[in-house]
């Protein structure tokens, strides 16, 4: 059984928030709510959502500002719900990266249909590949790792390192191979650079950096990514 999709409802009107929560929960979704733009962005930093339902009229910031900031921290499609039924607002929201737009008052069945569309996984192209291990996902395109639902940003080298290890499917990748692949042949980088890089990656992806679960060092050989 797959886990229910998580939906973040960003709506300051309590009655509407309650209505959305109960409708979505009944439809089998896992619902979180936020009343302000800031709360919404904080929730998106903490976890990944399948869809974010966003009211444009929020007390602390314009919903359009939330859309542009959300794009930097989350891959969740943003479905705008707003009373502002005018073309300009709609186009502005879509230009900022909203995936769809529903005007208030909306029909619950229509909203559900749009959520289902937004939840469909985007077509996977090569650059958008996700490398998966148990409890750890590496999104090469957006340079993030998702560890048990927590999303962390990776630097370019950290992403390349994890991708290299993931492509070895659990086999040890030698220090020389890592250096050549990340710093390039003939660079000054050495074993210490690899250790520092591994340390940086562990601080981000390991629940307990002192007892690594994913990024395993094989003394005198190299590193492997634990795929068990
Ligand atoms: Ca509102």
Boltz pocket constraint, residues with backbone or C-beta under 6 A from the ligand:
constraints:
  - pocket:
      binder: B
      contacts: [[A, 11], [A, 12], [A, 13], [A, 55], [A, 56], [A, 57], [A, 58]]
      max_distance: 6.0
